[in-house]
Structures are given as C-alpha cells and as structure tokens.
Amino acid sequence: MTMTKGVLNRRSFLKLGGVALATCVIPGLWGCSSPSSDNANEPDPASSADASAADANASSHSKTAAADPATSSRGAAVVYFSCTGNTKAVAEKIAQATGGSLEEIIPAVPYTADDLDYNSDCRANAEQQGGAPLPEIANPVPNITNAGIIYLGYPIWWGKAPRIILSFLEQADTAGKTIIPFCTSGGSPISGSLAELEAAAPNATFMDGERFSSSVTQEAVDDWIASIQQ
C-alpha cells in the first residue's frame, strides 16, 4: 500500500486525539472485494487508469485544517459504512491506533446481493447514478457530538462514496469539526469522492483522505496515524 504521507505531513501541525470513520465494502462492487478475499481487487466499471495521478492531486479538493486547540482536544470518532467487512476491518484498525470511538452507519434497508449486482439495474447503481432519494440510515444515527475529529470510512462505488455517506453528513452536526476521509478500493483513488463530501458538510474542515486495500496491516495504519499526529 502506498501511503500519501507527503500530503499529510504538510498538515503536521494538527494534533489528533482519536478517530472517526465510515465505510462499506461490497463483493464485486466498485472497489470492494468479497468477504473471503484478502485484497480489494476492484472491478470498478469506471476507469481507474489514472488513479495514482488523481490521488496525487487530491489536495486540490480539500481545505486546510485549522489548528483549533478547542476542537482538537475533544477527541475523535471513527464513522464507517461497510457491507462485507473490509472497510469495517480498516476502521477497527484506525480506532485501535487512535483510541477513538467506533460508529457504524447502518442502512435502514439492508443491501442484498441483488442490490449490489452492478452488472444489472440494481439498487446501488440507481443510487450512484443519481435521481433516487438518498438512502435512509437506521436509528440511531452515529453520535459524533463529543468528537472534534471524524475519520469517515467507505468503499468506492463508481469512483465516489456510497450515497448513504451523504445521508450521514446531511444529518450529523459537523460544524467546526475536522473530517479525515478514508476508503477501501482496489484501484480507484479517493480523490473523486471528496467534492461531494465537502458540499454535504460545508461548515466542517476536510483533510486529505487515504485509500487502503483490504489487506492493510495494523502497522501500516499505525504509521499513517503517526504521520498525521506529528
């Protein structure tokens, strides 16, 4: 896994005390692997030929995090959306590395295998292509009230975050908080998902995100967290 530490080190003045993320991983769907796979080999219908170049330019979509001691001292939450467990596994590693609370985004209507069959006119395709209402989140919605930093995790679907992530950002009070996105993907970069997230949470501060494979180790996640906390 290639870590984008250069980008994160330029924001080394920000001290993080916890973690928050949201993620979902779906068999054979847009950057997600099946639960039995150790790697997120991505059959993304969208082209990912320029993935590394797009990751290098991800900072153009992100705002610079402000050094706000009051916000930074309030801890962190790891909020994630995961269907097959790959993103969940990364979220758990981030929570272990940071000591942040772990919060799962659960859809009110669970996704079935047919819902995720991207070769058909499935539910997930309809949601990602627009026109369908945003997916509803089952109660309770992840609680981020006491967190100043949110690690937000998700898989990449059609080059973007699943739209249930937008549902979360529209419902949660993220004003004054710092959001650090992360995703699971076998090929597509995280950069294509950032603009929609920032538009959904205009009063939050976004840092550049990180893309992980499903086989990322705890040591690699620890190194990433350490690079942010320097």
Order of alpha helices (4+ residues) and beta strands (2+ residues): alpha-alpha-alpha-beta-alpha-beta-alpha-beta-alpha-beta-alpha-beta-beta-alpha
